[in-house]
Amino acid sequence: MLTNDLPPTFRHVKLLLARERGHPQGERSEGYDLLIPLDKDGRLDPAIWKANQAACRVRRFVGDSNVGVGRLRRKKGGQWYFDYAEGEEDDELGFRLADERFITGEYVSIGSKGTMHTYQVARVEKP
């Protein structure tokens, strides 16, 4: 699906690692690029996601390297996660992503294997 074919609510969202132990200033070279549908309040739109799941992309990066490329998925209970390959071992869970607003300056938490990290929404724009 080309970006021209996406519903108008899709946005390119860039998340950058926020301040944490080991990164007192945050880390501008570590984060995620997301292509996701947002509602008028900047929250994930489950109805648009459901109709366009294949277009909802996730790219995790460190420096100039792709650490993972996958899709935004949703579990039966409603929890959002990033899925990179078959199975659950590489999945990264979003902490309350259904409630979070993807608006520049806001924060979201994403974790894997019991470790949670906070990311700041650095940019939200039309694809």
Phi, psi and omega in degrees: 000127177282155180298335177293335182271355182285149172302153185294349180273356179289143179223148169269122182241131176250126177249134178238144181303127180276176179301138176197173178304130182090345179219068186297340177254007189081189180214105184286349180257013180226127180171211184222146165248126182240144169240105191218155176271132180239147176276184185295340179264002179086014179262156177303137181256101185297326181292316179291321177302312184301321181280348185223037186304319183295337181274348184275098188254154178226133173230119176264135183225153170223116185064228179266006184258140171279123176273327178196147174230127183202209185230154171280128180232170180221131178281165181305324180282355177104357181285131179275147176207163177258126184244121183256330182205172178305145180088174185259352188300325182262001182296145175241123184269139173271135178273108178056038181298333178297332182266342185282151177253127179270079180232138182311129179098340178285169181238145174225153180244137181224138182217162174211146178051041175083000180248125181252139176233149179256137181235145177260138176287110184269332183201141172224121182210162175291141180290000000 
